[in-house]
Amino acid sequence: MHNPAVFALVETCLWTVAISLTVGLVISWRRDRRKARLKRVRREIAETQRQLQSLAFRHDAALRAQAHEARKALIMESFRASKEAPVSAREDHRCTNHNGVSERSKRTINNEH
């Protein structure tokens, strides 16, 4: 009844089950930790992406506002310059006075029209 070989076999089986359960629990615990870490990293990446997108939109808005102000200033300067320009320059609609066209070419162009 009290065969030592049977007890040794039962003990070995119990140790095998205990070790298997422990290894399984450790593997499960590590897998859960890895999943939690991946979830945390993904959450951090998503937050960083939202922050970068917000920053990009703010920069875009600022650059558009600067461009708008620059266009307004350019238009105002052009308007001031046109008011100060000599009358002869405004009369010649092709601006041949300033683009290197010779007097002969000017007469030819004016005769065509």
C-alpha positions as CSV (number, residue, x, y, z in Angstrom):
1,M,0.0,0.0,0.0
2,H,2.6,2.5,0.8
3,N,4.7,1.8,-2.2
4,P,7.5,4.4,-2.4
5,A,7.6,4.3,-6.2
6,V,3.9,5.3,-6.4
7,F,4.5,8.1,-4.0
8,A,7.5,9.3,-6.1
9,L,5.4,9.1,-9.2
10,V,2.5,11.1,-7.6
11,E,5.0,13.6,-6.2
12,T,6.6,14.0,-9.7
13,C,3.2,14.5,-11.3
14,L,2.2,17.1,-8.7
15,W,5.5,18.9,-9.1
16,T,5.0,18.8,-12.9
17,V,1.5,20.2,-12.6
18,A,2.7,22.9,-10.1
19,I,5.6,23.9,-12.4
20,S,3.3,23.9,-15.5
21,L,0.8,26.1,-13.7
22,T,3.5,28.5,-12.5
23,V,5.1,28.7,-15.9
24,G,1.6,29.3,-17.4
25,L,0.9,32.1,-14.9
26,V,4.3,33.7,-15.5
27,I,3.7,33.6,-19.3
28,S,0.2,35.0,-18.9
29,W,1.4,37.7,-16.6
30,R,4.2,38.7,-19.0
31,R,1.7,38.7,-22.0
32,D,-0.7,40.9,-20.0
33,R,2.2,43.3,-19.1
34,R,3.2,43.5,-22.8
35,K,-0.4,44.2,-23.9
36,A,-0.7,46.9,-21.2
37,R,2.6,48.4,-22.3
38,L,1.6,48.4,-26.0
39,K,-1.8,49.9,-25.1
40,R,0.0,52.7,-23.1
41,V,2.5,53.4,-25.9
42,R,-0.3,53.5,-28.5
43,R,-2.3,55.9,-26.2
44,E,0.8,58.1,-25.8
45,I,1.4,58.1,-29.6
46,A,-2.2,59.1,-30.3
47,E,-1.9,61.9,-27.8
48,T,1.4,63.1,-29.3
49,Q,-0.2,62.9,-32.7
50,R,-3.2,65.1,-31.5
51,Q,-0.8,67.6,-30.0
52,L,1.3,67.8,-33.2
53,Q,-1.8,68.1,-35.3
54,S,-3.0,70.9,-33.1
55,L,0.4,72.6,-33.3
56,A,0.4,72.2,-37.1
57,F,-3.1,73.8,-37.4
58,R,-2.0,76.7,-35.2
59,H,1.1,77.3,-37.3
60,D,-0.9,77.0,-40.5
61,A,-3.4,79.6,-39.2
62,A,-0.5,81.9,-38.1
63,L,1.2,81.6,-41.5
64,R,-2.0,82.2,-43.4
65,A,-2.6,85.3,-41.3
66,Q,0.9,86.6,-42.0
67,A,0.4,85.9,-45.7
68,H,-2.9,87.7,-45.6
69,E,-1.3,90.7,-44.0
70,A,1.6,90.7,-46.4
71,R,-0.8,90.6,-49.4
72,K,-2.8,93.5,-47.9
73,A,0.5,95.5,-47.4
74,L,1.6,94.7,-51.0
75,I,-1.8,95.8,-52.4
76,M,-1.7,99.0,-50.4
77,E,1.9,99.7,-51.5
78,S,0.9,99.0,-55.1
79,F,-2.0,101.3,-54.8
80,R,0.1,104.1,-53.3
81,A,2.7,103.6,-56.0
82,S,0.1,103.8,-58.8
83,K,-1.2,107.1,-57.4
84,E,2.4,108.5,-57.3
85,A,3.3,107.2,-60.8
86,P,3.7,109.7,-63.6
87,V,0.7,110.1,-65.9
88,S,2.6,108.9,-69.0
89,A,3.3,105.5,-67.4
90,R,-0.4,105.0,-66.6
91,E,-1.5,106.0,-70.2
92,D,0.7,103.3,-71.8
93,H,-1.2,100.2,-70.9
94,R,1.5,97.9,-72.0
95,C,4.2,99.5,-69.8
96,T,6.6,99.7,-72.7
97,N,8.4,102.6,-71.0
98,H,9.9,100.2,-68.5
99,N,10.4,96.8,-70.3
100,G,13.2,97.7,-72.7
101,V,11.0,98.0,-75.9
102,S,12.5,100.4,-78.4
103,E,10.7,103.5,-79.7
104,R,10.3,101.9,-83.1
105,S,8.6,98.9,-81.6
106,K,6.4,101.1,-79.6
107,R,5.2,102.9,-82.8
108,T,4.6,99.5,-84.4
109,I,2.6,98.3,-81.5
110,N,0.6,101.5,-81.3
111,N,-0.1,101.5,-85.1
112,E,-1.5,97.9,-84.9
113,H,-4.2,99.1,-82.5
